[in-house]
């Protein structure tokens, strides 16, 4: 496997990841930017891959502790390398695990926050000829239900669940989380202002009862094919976050 070493947060973080196949991108950056962990809080990322979102979230929340969980052995090894490469061993770790296994198999206490960028597809027929190196990251073997079910089990009552996913799966996400979580806050992510949202960031609170809040959208580009908006550039450089208000 060929490996590249890339910079995150305007070069303040280093990330070793496969040169081909699934690579950390904008979704990981937005997930990390939306994770506002406070002092002493513990955060779990399910399916952390090489650690793009995990490391960026840890960099943004220097007083919190983070655990990444990954089932792919090569990706897990890279995540551990990246934790060491960035000198974050004192408060970030990566463990082997799968959302299709019970949370209790990790032998860890529940977390204050959990986050995930679940694979976008459940049905192999929905994805045409994927690169074999991307299949594990794009295809959810247990479906979206396995991911939401695991996240609900992994977080304490009153804790937050954070998911970035396809906008057309929003109803499914809300329906799967609703039996155990509520107080939904949703931020649509639009490729440009007059286009439909392609992604959504969803925050849910376990046992939360507050009304759903639809937040102002995040627009990625000023025009079709154009550069990122100033706000998105600031997020990618680590100069801004994505608050839930």
Secondary structure, DSSP 8 states (H G I E B T S, - for coil): --EEEEEETTTTEEEEEESSSS---HHHHHHHHT----TT-EEEEES-TTSHHHHHHHHH-TTSEEEEEES-HHHHHHHHHHHHHTT-TTTEEEEE--TTS-GGGG----EEEEEE---SBS-GGGS-S--GGGHHHHB-TTHHHHHHHHHHHHEEEEEEEEEEEEGGGHHHHHHHHHTTEEEEEEEEEEEETTS-EEEEEEEEEET--S--EEEEEEEEESSTT--B-HHHHHHHTTS------
